[in-house]
Amino acid sequence: MRTRAQEAALVLGAALFTALLAQVALSVPGSPVPITGQTLAVVLTAAALGPQRGMAAQAAYLLLGAVGLPFFAKGASGWGALAGPTGGFLVGFLPAAFLVGLAARHGYDRRWWTAVPLFFAGQLLVLVIGVRWLQVKAGLDFATAFQKGFLPFIPGGLIKAVIAGLFMPLVWTLARPRAP
């Protein structure tokens, strides 16, 4: 059984991992939203920690970035980053972490053929929430928001889902207790 300090360390570690992968960011021409490694961190940490701790890790990540730590993409921070046009993608980490963690609790992250679709679905949820937020905050019509905040991210999302979907089953295999 883990202590509260160990649980807190896991959650904080997952938040820091998300912050680290947020710095892997590529600008997308014509879009205010960069391609980042954040969603890879979201699905990996949610699968490893489960729904509550996975969501808590993302809440900690958002809070730490909002209060001024340079945790968001390209070192951005502050409440303005959360409230602005790209904030919905960040907020989408919360339900995505919960749902991926919940599915992982039921073993969907243990085999690549179930893990890849799970991790892709988690990233799609982030995109759906982000696009709607982008549409409202930037005053865009749905088609434009979809073109700027969804379509360019599908290939990267699929690649990240494959990476995570191959990685997690391997981790679970290596973490299994060995018979003496």
N, C-alpha and C positions, 0 to 999 in steps of 0.2 A: 504494500500500500504506500502511495506517495504522500509526502507531507505537503502542506499548503505552500511552503517555500519551493518545493520541487515543481508543483503544479504551476505556480507563478512564473518560475524560470522557464518552463516549457512554453507558456503563453507569450512571455516576453521574447524568448528566442524566436518564436514563429513571427512575431511582429517585426523583429529586427531582420529576419530573413526576407520578409516582404519588402522592407525598406531597402535592403541591399539590392534585391532584384528590380526594384523600381528605378534604380540608377542605370540599368541596362535599358536604354530608351532610344528609339529612333523616331525622328519626326516623319509624319505622313504629309506629303504635299496636299494642301487644300483642307487639312483637318486640324482642329485644335487639339486633337487627341493623339498622343504618341503611342507607338507600339512599345510595350515594356515587358519585363519579366514578372511583373506583379501577379498576374493571374496564374502563372505557373506556381508561384509561391503560395497563393491562396489555395489552390487545389491540393498541392502536396501537403501543406500543413494541416488542412482540414481532414484529409484522409488519415494522416498520422495521429491527430489529436482528437478527432471525433467532433460531433456537432457543437457542443457547448464550448469546449476549449478552442476549437477552430474559429468559431464566431468571436469569442472573447479575444483571441489573438488579433483578429482583424479590427475589432473595436479599439484595442490598444494601439494598433498601428495608426488608425485614423485619428485618435485622440492625440497621440504623440506628434503626428504631423500637423494637426490643427493648432496645437499650442506653440508651434514654431520650430520644431526640429525639422531639418531638411530631409524628410522621409519620402516625400512624394516624388513623382517622376522628375528627373533632371534637377533634383535638390529643392524643389518647390516645397512650400509649407504655408501654414496659416489657415484660418477659417475661410478666407476668400477662395482658397483652392477647393475647399469642400462645397462652398456655396455657388461657385462659378459654373460655367457651362460643362466642364469636365467632371464636376463633383459627383454626378450620378454614377459614373464608372467606379469611383472609389466606394460610394455607398453600396453599390451592388456587390461588393466583396462580402458584406455581412450575410445576406441570404444565400449567396453562392457557397460560402464556407459552411453554413449550417446544413444545407441540402447535400453537399458533397460529403461532409462528415457523417451525416445520417445514413447515406447510402453506403459509405465505407464501413460503418458499424455493422451493416448487413452483409459485408464481404464483397461488395462490388469492385473494390480496389485490389482484390487479391489475384485476379486473372486479367491479362492484358485485354482480352476481348470484351470484358465488361468495364474495365478501368478506362480505356480510351473514350468510349462514348460518355461515360460518367463525367470525366474531366472536361470533355468538349461541351457537354451540357452545362456544366458549372460556368464555363467561360461565356457561353451564349447567354446565360442569365445575366451576367455582368453587362454584356453588350446591350441587351434589351432594356435594362434599367437605365443604362448610360445614354442610349439613344433618345429615350423619352425625355430624360432630364435635359440633354443637349437641345432637343427641339424646343422645349419650354424656355430654358434660360437664354438661348441664343436667338430666339424668335424665328426659328427655321420651320419650313413646312416639313412634313414627315419624310418625303422623298429625299430632300436635301440632307436632313439629319441622318437618315439611313445610309446615304452615300458617304457621308463624312465620318460617321461613328460606328458603322457596322461592317459594311462590305470590305473595307481595307483590312479588317482584323480577322477575317475568317481563315485565311491561310496560316497566319501566325498562331491563331487559336488551335487550329488542327495540329500544327507542329508541336506546340506545347502540350497538347493532350496526348500525343503519341509519346513524347519524352516522359511525361509523368506516368502514362499508362504502362510503359515498359519498366520504368524505374521502381514504382511502388511494389509490384508483385515480387521483383527481385529483392527489395528490402525486406518484405515480409518473409520471403523464403530464408534469407540469411538470418533473420531475427528469431526464427523458430527455435525453441529449445531442442537441443540434440539429446538423443537417448544415450545414457551412459554405456 
